[in-house]
Amino acid sequence: MANDLPVIPVVTHSLALALVATSDAPILLLDGASTVVAASDSFARAFHIDPAHLDGQSLFALGSGEWDVAQLRSLLKATLSGAADIAAYEMDLRRDGEAPRRLVITAHILEYGDAANVRLLLAVSDVTDARLAERLKDDLLREKAILFQELQHRVATRDPTPAQLEVAEAALQACLELER
């Protein structure tokens, strides 16, 4: 169904500002020069930046300059030119005195009827903890598999009793459940 309603740039821009301001996700609304037009409070909290110092700042000057990454600059420039969208760019955010955080960034041009005032929506997800949890789970599964192989070997080299077979079967089931 085609939308025949006229696009009113001032209204759509105001709507974009309101959506960004109230977002639970860490997002930024940037202009064509990568200057912050609006930022969600969740962005300020997640990256320890005073919200009062976000609007009007270059993305690349935020914090202590940790967002000034050459590849991010290049990708944003390509996105702003219309040559690409950033669907899932991963980068390590490195801040003094802190462990690096693994970020997944998406960026898309907002089409709202005002070609002279380009807007870019940048969403940032910190996946550091999720990746660590995934790695720990994989390590545990590998350990369980090794223990199970050892159990199988010990049972196979002896004449197992029915109770030992039952324990081995229970261990196998537990390993299979962990893999799901």
Secondary structure, DSSP 4 states (H G I P E B T S, - for coil): ----SPP-HHHHHHHHHHHHHH-SS-EEEEETTSBEEEE-HHHHHHTT--GGGTTTSBGGGSTTTTT--HHHHHHHHHHHTTS--EEEEEEEE--TTS--EEEEEEEEEE-SS-TTS-EEEEEEEE-HHHHHHHHHHHHHHHHHHHHHHHHHHHHHTS---HHHHHHHHHHHHHHHHHH-
